[in-house]
Every structure is written in C-alpha cells, then in structure tokens.
Amino acid sequence: MEHQWNPRPKPDRVEWLERRVEFEDYASNRAFLDRLNDFCEQQGRYPDISFGRTYVNITLRAEGEGAAIGEADQAFAAAIDGLL
C-alpha cells in the first residue's frame, strides 16, 4: 500500500491532511508511535491520531482558526513521513 497524505478540502481552502499507515505487526506500529511522539514533543505540535494493532490514522489540521494548509504544514507532514 502506497503511503500518502490526502487533503480534505473545504470550499476555497484545505483545512487538514489525512494519512493512514499500515504495519505488519504491533511492534512496528508501536515503534513508529514512539518516534512520532518524540517528534511531536520536540516540535510542540500534535496531530490527531487514532490507531489499532496494525495501523495508524493521522489527521494534521492547519494551525489557526480558518487557516489553510500551508508550507509549514506540508513540511511537518513530510517530517512524519521521514519517521517511517
């Protein structure tokens, strides 16, 4: 399965990005979640996360009320990709 971020648009702007990441086992999933936690702590930014035994769903919302996804959000998403 190819991993990619999917924009969730509203009229005239994109408010958030979503991504689902699948893992072969819980240990791999847990290792990613630990890396993600450390990264988010360093950045002071926390996406919405839900997970099961072998998957993680991540929703990255634009910062600021009424904000659209911008370059900083794209860079944050790319950094998360790098954790994989």
C-alpha positions in Angstrom: 0.0 0.0 0.0 1.4 3.4 -1.0 1.5 5.9 1.8 0.4 9.4 1.1 -1.3 12.4 2.6 -4.8 13.1 1.4 -6.1 16.7 1.6 -9.5 17.2 3.0 -10.7 20.4 1.2 -13.3 22.9 2.2 -14.5 25.4 -0.4 -11.6 27.7 -1.2 -9.1 26.0 1.1 -7.6 22.8 2.5 -8.1 22.6 6.3 -6.4 19.3 7.0 -4.4 16.4 5.7 -5.1 12.8 6.5 -3.0 9.7 6.2 -3.4 6.0 7.1 -0.2 4.0 7.7 -0.4 0.2 7.8 2.2 -2.0 9.6 2.9 -5.7 9.5 2.7 -6.1 13.3 2.1 -4.3 16.5 5.8 -4.0 17.4 6.4 -2.0 14.2 3.3 0.1 14.9 4.4 0.8 18.4 8.0 1.8 17.3 6.5 4.3 14.9 4.2 5.7 17.5 7.1 6.2 19.9 9.1 8.0 17.2 6.1 10.1 16.3 5.6 11.0 20.0 9.2 12.1 20.4 9.0 14.2 17.2 5.7 15.9 18.2 7.2 16.7 21.7 10.2 18.3 20.0 8.0 20.4 17.6 5.3 21.2 20.1 2.7 20.2 17.6 0.3 17.3 18.0 -1.8 15.9 15.1 -4.9 13.9 15.8 -4.0 10.2 16.0 -6.1 7.0 16.1 -4.6 3.5 15.9 -5.3 -0.1 16.1 -3.0 -3.1 16.2 -1.5 -2.7 12.8 -2.5 0.8 11.6 -2.3 4.5 12.5 -4.6 7.2 11.2 -3.1 10.7 11.4 -5.0 14.0 10.8 -2.9 17.1 10.6 -5.0 20.2 10.9 -3.9 23.7 9.7 -2.8 25.8 12.6 -5.0 28.8 13.4 -8.7 29.3 13.1 -9.8 29.3 9.5 -6.3 28.6 8.3 -5.5 26.7 5.2 -2.8 24.0 4.9 0.5 25.8 4.1 4.2 25.1 3.5 4.9 24.6 7.3 2.1 22.0 7.5 3.4 20.2 4.4 6.9 20.2 5.9 5.5 18.8 9.2 3.7 16.0 7.2 6.9 15.3 5.3 8.9 15.0 8.5 6.3 12.5 9.8 6.8 10.6 6.5 10.5 10.5 7.4 9.8 8.7 10.6 8.6 5.7 8.7 
